[in-house]
Amino acid sequence: AEYDFPPYPEVFTGAYFPGHPKRPIHAIIRLGSRLIKEVEAAEIRDKLDSAVTMVNVGEEVGDRLLIRANRYLRTVPPDDNEDVDFLLEISILDYGIDAEDWDAAARFFVDAEVALLDGYDGREIWSTRVRERDNIVPAIFGPTSVRNVITAHAFAELSVEEIVAALDQLSIYCADHIAERLRNDLRDARD
């Protein structure tokens, strides 16, 4: 499989708080900019910067997706991309955690283009675009979580370890939604 992921996450807080223009970091969290204080935004950025050193979302998505795609295609992962039956190309256009405003539910989202190519001649066998968005389930932060919805404000109060857990869940979310599209389309093609 070949993967193309945006680089690293950042908190985007709009034009008023421009973020870090010199860092090669892409949006993972977009919070309602009109309602965020500069100090809070800086704290979120610092926590997120720490969290991304502990988890590689792109690699985790790729690994999980490869396992599921191989199962659906009834193939074995190769040691390299030479002499393969299929090549799965995944281009994650955007992914992350966002909220429409400070008190709105935070959501996982993914926007990806996926293509299955013939491993011998490169012919495209199948392609799709996956656009999904779902509210974050508070249970990802453990059994002590009593919230019924994770808001942008609640997300800003998370510890670095809790943000790492959210990023892990984000990688599972992205991989599973892309894999489900492949599975459903394969099922439809076989029927």
C-alpha positions in Angstrom: 0.0 0.0 0.0 1.1 3.6 -0.6 0.0 6.3 1.7 -0.1 10.1 1.4 -1.1 11.8 4.7 -1.1 15.4 5.7 1.9 16.1 8.0 1.3 16.8 11.7 -1.6 18.3 13.5 -2.1 21.8 14.8 -4.9 23.7 16.5 -6.3 26.2 14.0 -8.0 29.1 15.7 -8.7 31.3 12.7 -7.2 34.6 11.4 -7.1 36.3 14.8 -4.8 33.6 16.2 -2.8 32.5 13.1 -0.9 29.6 14.7 2.6 28.6 13.7 3.1 29.6 10.0 6.6 28.3 9.8 5.8 24.8 11.1 4.9 22.0 8.6 1.8 21.1 10.5 -1.7 20.5 9.1 -5.1 20.8 10.7 -6.2 18.1 13.1 -8.2 20.3 15.4 -10.2 23.3 14.3 -11.9 25.1 17.0 -14.3 28.0 16.8 -11.9 30.9 16.5 -14.2 33.7 17.6 -14.7 32.1 21.0 -11.2 31.0 21.9 -8.9 33.1 24.1 -5.3 33.4 22.9 -3.9 31.8 26.1 -6.2 28.8 25.8 -5.3 28.3 22.1 -1.6 28.4 22.9 -2.1 25.8 25.7 -4.0 23.5 23.3 -1.2 23.9 20.7 1.4 23.1 23.3 -0.5 20.0 24.5 -1.1 18.8 20.9 2.5 19.4 20.0 3.5 17.1 22.9 0.9 14.5 22.0 2.0 14.2 18.3 5.5 13.3 19.4 3.9 10.2 21.0 1.7 9.0 18.2 2.0 8.8 14.4 -1.6 9.0 13.2 -0.6 8.5 9.5 1.4 5.4 10.2 -1.3 3.9 12.5 -4.0 4.5 9.9 -1.8 2.9 7.2 -1.0 -0.2 9.3 -4.6 -0.8 10.4 -5.9 -0.2 6.9 -3.4 -2.6 5.4 -4.4 -5.4 7.7 -8.1 -5.0 6.9 -7.6 -4.5 3.2 -5.5 -7.6 2.9 -8.2 -9.6 4.7 -10.9 -8.3 2.4 -8.8 -8.9 -0.7 -7.6 -12.3 0.6 -4.0 -11.3 0.1 -0.8 -11.3 2.3 1.1 -8.1 2.9 4.3 -8.1 0.8 7.8 -7.2 2.0 7.9 -4.4 -0.6 5.7 -3.1 -3.5 7.4 -5.3 -6.1 5.5 -8.2 -7.6 2.2 -7.6 -5.9 -1.3 -8.5 -7.1 -2.9 -5.2 -5.9 -1.6 -1.8 -4.8 -3.8 0.2 -2.5 -3.2 4.0 -2.8 -4.6 6.1 -0.1 -4.5 9.9 -0.2 -5.8 11.4 3.0 -6.9 14.9 1.9 -7.9 16.0 5.4 -8.5 14.3 8.8 -8.7 15.3 12.3 -10.9 16.6 15.1 -13.0 19.7 14.7 -15.9 21.6 16.3 -18.1 24.3 14.9 -17.7 26.4 18.0 -16.4 26.3 21.5 -19.5 24.6 23.0 -20.3 22.4 20.0 -19.6 18.6 19.9 -16.1 17.8 18.8 -16.0 15.4 15.9 -13.7 13.0 14.1 -13.5 13.5 10.4 -11.8 12.1 7.4 -11.7 13.0 3.7 -9.7 10.5 1.6 -9.3 9.3 -1.9 -8.6 5.6 -2.3 -7.7 3.6 -5.4 -7.1 -0.1 -5.9 -4.6 -0.7 -8.7 -3.6 -3.8 -10.6 -0.1 -4.7 -9.3 1.1 -5.7 -12.7 0.1 -3.0 -15.0 -1.1 -0.2 -12.7 -4.6 -0.2 -14.1 -7.2 1.3 -11.7 -9.6 -1.4 -10.6 -11.6 0.6 -8.1 -11.6 4.1 -6.6 -13.7 6.0 -4.2 -13.8 9.2 -2.0 -14.5 8.7 1.7 -15.9 11.7 3.6 -17.1 10.9 7.1 -17.7 12.9 10.2 -18.9 11.6 13.6 -19.2 13.0 17.1 -16.4 11.9 19.5 -17.6 9.3 22.0 -16.5 10.2 25.5 -15.8 6.6 26.3 -12.5 6.8 24.5 -11.1 8.6 27.5 -11.9 5.7 29.8 -14.6 4.5 32.1 -14.3 7.6 34.4 -15.6 9.9 31.7 -19.0 11.2 32.7 -19.5 13.6 29.8 -22.2 12.7 27.3 -20.5 14.8 24.6 -17.0 16.0 24.0 -17.0 19.7 23.2 -14.2 21.8 21.9 -14.0 23.4 25.4 -13.8 20.0 27.0 -11.2 18.9 24.5 -9.1 21.9 25.4 -9.1 20.7 29.0 -7.7 17.3 28.2 -4.3 16.2 29.4 -1.5 15.3 26.9 -2.2 11.6 27.6 -5.9 12.0 26.9 -5.1 13.8 23.6 -2.8 10.9 22.7 -5.8 8.6 23.3 -7.9 10.8 21.1 -5.3 10.7 18.3 -5.1 6.9 18.6 -8.9 6.7 18.3 -8.7 9.1 15.3 -6.3 6.8 13.5 -8.7 3.9 14.2 -11.7 6.0 13.0 -10.0 6.9 9.7 -8.7 3.4 8.9 -12.0 1.8 9.7 -14.1 4.1 7.7 -11.9 3.7 4.6 -11.8 -0.1 5.1 -15.5 -0.3 5.4 -16.0 1.5 2.1 -13.6 -1.0 0.5 -15.5 -3.9 2.1 -18.9 -2.7 1.1 -17.9 -2.1 -2.5 -16.2 -5.5 -2.7 -19.4 -7.1 -1.3 -21.5 -5.2 -3.9 -19.2 -6.3 -6.7 -19.4 -10.0 -5.7 -23.2 -10.0 -5.4 
